[in-house]
Amino acid sequence: MTCHCIEENNLEKKSAALACARIRGRHTYNIIAAKIHDIHVAFSIENKVQSTVTDNGSNFVKDFQEFAQSEEDEGGDQDDNDTARFEDVSTILEREGGDK
């Protein structure tokens, strides 16, 4: 498991290898979810994770339903017609002088 983040104070990109864990036996969603949770807790990031990237195996699909926040947790009373705007942060960070 790796971690990638942007430092708030200087917008510097950081990456770290957190764990490489062997899972014996079946790789079911509950076993994978428990292992991911254990790693998050070990590094005190369980409430900081914003997204996770995996392959699309059925065990991962079920696993991340366990970690997904419900709409109520995210302010489910918001208008469904809101428009999301996505920014390419790597372009912003690579600019000379980087706009903050």
SELUM-182819 format. One record per residue (C-alpha): residue number from 1; residue in three letters; z, x, y. Coordinates in Angstrom, 2 decimals. Layout:
N
<atom><nr>NUM</nr><rest>ALA</rest><pz>Z</pz><px>X</px><py>Y</py></atom>
...
END
This chain:
100
<atom><nr>1</nr><rest>MET</rest><pz>0.00</pz><px>0.00</px><py>0.00</py></atom>
<atom><nr>2</nr><rest>THR</rest><pz>-0.92</pz><px>1.33</px><py>3.40</py></atom>
<atom><nr>3</nr><rest>CYS</rest><pz>0.19</pz><px>0.30</px><py>6.86</py></atom>
<atom><nr>4</nr><rest>HIS</rest><pz>-1.94</pz><px>0.42</px><py>10.01</py></atom>
<atom><nr>5</nr><rest>CYS</rest><pz>-0.63</pz><px>-0.32</px><py>13.48</py></atom>
<atom><nr>6</nr><rest>ILE</rest><pz>-1.10</pz><px>0.34</px><py>17.16</py></atom>
<atom><nr>7</nr><rest>GLU</rest><pz>1.84</pz><px>1.78</px><py>19.05</py></atom>
<atom><nr>8</nr><rest>GLU</rest><pz>2.83</pz><px>-0.52</px><py>21.87</py></atom>
<atom><nr>9</nr><rest>ASN</rest><pz>3.73</pz><px>2.15</px><py>24.41</py></atom>
<atom><nr>10</nr><rest>ASN</rest><pz>0.53</pz><px>4.25</px><py>24.24</py></atom>
<atom><nr>11</nr><rest>LEU</rest><pz>-1.94</pz><px>2.14</px><py>22.18</py></atom>
<atom><nr>12</nr><rest>GLU</rest><pz>-2.30</pz><px>4.99</px><py>19.69</py></atom>
<atom><nr>13</nr><rest>LYS</rest><pz>-3.55</pz><px>4.02</px><py>16.22</py></atom>
<atom><nr>14</nr><rest>LYS</rest><pz>-1.18</pz><px>4.97</px><py>13.38</py></atom>
<atom><nr>15</nr><rest>SER</rest><pz>-1.57</pz><px>4.79</px><py>9.61</py></atom>
<atom><nr>16</nr><rest>ALA</rest><pz>0.86</pz><px>5.51</px><py>6.80</py></atom>
<atom><nr>17</nr><rest>ALA</rest><pz>0.88</pz><px>5.31</px><py>3.02</py></atom>
<atom><nr>18</nr><rest>LEU</rest><pz>3.91</pz><px>3.21</px><py>2.14</py></atom>
<atom><nr>19</nr><rest>ALA</rest><pz>3.76</pz><px>2.96</px><py>-1.63</py></atom>
<atom><nr>20</nr><rest>CYS</rest><pz>1.74</pz><px>3.36</px><py>-4.77</py></atom>
<atom><nr>21</nr><rest>ALA</rest><pz>3.47</pz><px>1.30</px><py>-7.42</py></atom>
<atom><nr>22</nr><rest>ARG</rest><pz>2.61</pz><px>0.83</px><py>-11.05</py></atom>
<atom><nr>23</nr><rest>ILE</rest><pz>2.91</pz><px>-2.71</px><py>-12.34</py></atom>
<atom><nr>24</nr><rest>ARG</rest><pz>3.35</pz><px>-2.87</px><py>-16.09</py></atom>
<atom><nr>25</nr><rest>GLY</rest><pz>2.19</pz><px>-5.92</px><py>-17.98</py></atom>
<atom><nr>26</nr><rest>ARG</rest><pz>0.32</pz><px>-8.84</px><py>-16.47</py></atom>
<atom><nr>27</nr><rest>HIS</rest><pz>-0.61</pz><px>-8.75</px><py>-12.81</py></atom>
<atom><nr>28</nr><rest>THR</rest><pz>0.37</pz><px>-12.32</px><py>-12.03</py></atom>
<atom><nr>29</nr><rest>TYR</rest><pz>0.82</pz><px>-13.59</px><py>-8.50</py></atom>
<atom><nr>30</nr><rest>ASN</rest><pz>4.61</pz><px>-13.82</px><py>-8.75</py></atom>
<atom><nr>31</nr><rest>ILE</rest><pz>4.93</pz><px>-10.21</px><py>-9.97</py></atom>
<atom><nr>32</nr><rest>ILE</rest><pz>2.58</pz><px>-8.94</px><py>-7.25</py></atom>
<atom><nr>33</nr><rest>ALA</rest><pz>4.34</pz><px>-11.04</px><py>-4.59</py></atom>
<atom><nr>34</nr><rest>ALA</rest><pz>7.72</pz><px>-9.64</px><py>-5.63</py></atom>
<atom><nr>35</nr><rest>LYS</rest><pz>6.43</pz><px>-6.04</px><py>-5.51</py></atom>
<atom><nr>36</nr><rest>ILE</rest><pz>4.84</pz><px>-6.53</px><py>-2.07</py></atom>
<atom><nr>37</nr><rest>HIS</rest><pz>8.04</pz><px>-8.15</px><py>-0.79</py></atom>
<atom><nr>38</nr><rest>ASP</rest><pz>10.13</pz><px>-5.26</px><py>-2.16</py></atom>
<atom><nr>39</nr><rest>ILE</rest><pz>7.93</pz><px>-2.73</px><py>-0.32</py></atom>
<atom><nr>40</nr><rest>HIS</rest><pz>8.07</pz><px>-4.74</px><py>2.91</py></atom>
<atom><nr>41</nr><rest>VAL</rest><pz>11.87</pz><px>-4.91</px><py>2.68</py></atom>
<atom><nr>42</nr><rest>ALA</rest><pz>12.19</pz><px>-1.19</px><py>1.84</py></atom>
<atom><nr>43</nr><rest>PHE</rest><pz>10.38</pz><px>-0.34</px><py>5.09</py></atom>
<atom><nr>44</nr><rest>SER</rest><pz>11.96</pz><px>-3.17</px><py>7.16</py></atom>
<atom><nr>45</nr><rest>ILE</rest><pz>8.56</pz><px>-4.68</px><py>7.96</py></atom>
<atom><nr>46</nr><rest>GLU</rest><pz>8.88</pz><px>-8.06</px><py>6.21</py></atom>
<atom><nr>47</nr><rest>ASN</rest><pz>8.91</pz><px>-9.89</px><py>9.57</py></atom>
<atom><nr>48</nr><rest>LYS</rest><pz>6.32</pz><px>-7.63</px><py>11.23</py></atom>
<atom><nr>49</nr><rest>VAL</rest><pz>3.29</pz><px>-7.90</px><py>8.92</py></atom>
<atom><nr>50</nr><rest>GLN</rest><pz>0.41</pz><px>-9.62</px><py>10.73</py></atom>
<atom><nr>51</nr><rest>SER</rest><pz>-2.29</pz><px>-9.48</px><py>8.07</py></atom>
<atom><nr>52</nr><rest>THR</rest><pz>-3.00</pz><px>-8.14</px><py>4.61</py></atom>
<atom><nr>53</nr><rest>VAL</rest><pz>-6.30</pz><px>-7.06</px><py>3.09</py></atom>
<atom><nr>54</nr><rest>THR</rest><pz>-6.90</pz><px>-7.26</px><py>-0.67</py></atom>
<atom><nr>55</nr><rest>ASP</rest><pz>-9.71</pz><px>-7.97</px><py>-3.07</py></atom>
<atom><nr>56</nr><rest>ASN</rest><pz>-10.37</pz><px>-11.64</px><py>-3.81</py></atom>
<atom><nr>57</nr><rest>GLY</rest><pz>-8.93</pz><px>-11.75</px><py>-7.33</py></atom>
<atom><nr>58</nr><rest>SER</rest><pz>-7.25</pz><px>-15.04</px><py>-8.20</py></atom>
<atom><nr>59</nr><rest>ASN</rest><pz>-3.88</pz><px>-13.29</px><py>-8.50</py></atom>
<atom><nr>60</nr><rest>PHE</rest><pz>-4.15</pz><px>-12.16</px><py>-4.87</py></atom>
<atom><nr>61</nr><rest>VAL</rest><pz>-5.31</pz><px>-15.57</px><py>-3.64</py></atom>
<atom><nr>62</nr><rest>LYS</rest><pz>-2.21</pz><px>-17.20</px><py>-5.17</py></atom>
<atom><nr>63</nr><rest>ASP</rest><pz>-0.02</pz><px>-14.31</px><py>-4.02</py></atom>
<atom><nr>64</nr><rest>PHE</rest><pz>-0.86</pz><px>-14.64</px><py>-0.36</py></atom>
<atom><nr>65</nr><rest>GLN</rest><pz>-0.27</pz><px>-18.37</px><py>-0.35</py></atom>
<atom><nr>66</nr><rest>GLU</rest><pz>3.34</pz><px>-17.30</px><py>-0.94</py></atom>
<atom><nr>67</nr><rest>PHE</rest><pz>3.31</pz><px>-15.12</px><py>2.21</py></atom>
<atom><nr>68</nr><rest>ALA</rest><pz>1.26</pz><px>-17.43</px><py>4.46</py></atom>
<atom><nr>69</nr><rest>GLN</rest><pz>3.07</pz><px>-19.11</px><py>7.33</py></atom>
<atom><nr>70</nr><rest>SER</rest><pz>2.84</pz><px>-22.86</px><py>7.49</py></atom>
<atom><nr>71</nr><rest>GLU</rest><pz>1.26</pz><px>-24.53</px><py>10.52</py></atom>
<atom><nr>72</nr><rest>GLU</rest><pz>4.71</pz><px>-25.72</px><py>11.55</py></atom>
<atom><nr>73</nr><rest>ASP</rest><pz>5.94</pz><px>-22.11</px><py>11.67</py></atom>
<atom><nr>74</nr><rest>GLU</rest><pz>3.04</pz><px>-21.26</px><py>13.97</py></atom>
<atom><nr>75</nr><rest>GLY</rest><pz>3.46</pz><px>-24.25</px><py>16.29</py></atom>
<atom><nr>76</nr><rest>GLY</rest><pz>1.56</pz><px>-26.84</px><py>14.27</py></atom>
<atom><nr>77</nr><rest>ASP</rest><pz>1.53</pz><px>-29.30</px><py>17.16</py></atom>
<atom><nr>78</nr><rest>GLN</rest><pz>-1.12</pz><px>-27.26</px><py>18.95</py></atom>
<atom><nr>79</nr><rest>ASP</rest><pz>-4.56</pz><px>-28.72</px><py>19.62</py></atom>
<atom><nr>80</nr><rest>ASP</rest><pz>-6.92</pz><px>-28.08</px><py>16.69</py></atom>
<atom><nr>81</nr><rest>ASN</rest><pz>-9.80</pz><px>-27.74</px><py>19.16</py></atom>
<atom><nr>82</nr><rest>ASP</rest><pz>-8.44</pz><px>-24.53</px><py>20.71</py></atom>
<atom><nr>83</nr><rest>THR</rest><pz>-10.96</pz><px>-21.71</px><py>20.88</py></atom>
<atom><nr>84</nr><rest>ALA</rest><pz>-9.95</pz><px>-18.35</px><py>19.46</py></atom>
<atom><nr>85</nr><rest>ARG</rest><pz>-11.15</pz><px>-15.17</px><py>21.11</py></atom>
<atom><nr>86</nr><rest>PHE</rest><pz>-11.41</pz><px>-12.00</px><py>19.04</py></atom>
<atom><nr>87</nr><rest>GLU</rest><pz>-11.53</pz><px>-8.56</px><py>20.61</py></atom>
<atom><nr>88</nr><rest>ASP</rest><pz>-12.76</pz><px>-5.35</px><py>19.00</py></atom>
<atom><nr>89</nr><rest>VAL</rest><pz>-9.65</pz><px>-3.28</px><py>19.68</py></atom>
<atom><nr>90</nr><rest>SER</rest><pz>-11.17</pz><px>-0.09</px><py>18.32</py></atom>
<atom><nr>91</nr><rest>THR</rest><pz>-13.79</pz><px>-0.19</px><py>21.08</py></atom>
<atom><nr>92</nr><rest>ILE</rest><pz>-11.09</pz><px>-0.77</px><py>23.68</py></atom>
<atom><nr>93</nr><rest>LEU</rest><pz>-8.95</pz><px>2.06</px><py>22.31</py></atom>
<atom><nr>94</nr><rest>GLU</rest><pz>-11.87</pz><px>4.50</px><py>22.13</py></atom>
<atom><nr>95</nr><rest>ARG</rest><pz>-12.83</pz><px>3.99</px><py>25.77</py></atom>
<atom><nr>96</nr><rest>GLU</rest><pz>-11.98</pz><px>6.96</px><py>27.92</py></atom>
<atom><nr>97</nr><rest>GLY</rest><pz>-8.79</pz><px>6.14</px><py>29.78</py></atom>
<atom><nr>98</nr><rest>GLY</rest><pz>-8.36</pz><px>2.94</px><py>27.69</py></atom>
<atom><nr>99</nr><rest>ASP</rest><pz>-7.70</pz><px>-0.22</px><py>29.68</py></atom>
<atom><nr>100</nr><rest>LYS</rest><pz>-4.20</pz><px>-1.52</px><py>28.97</py></atom>
END
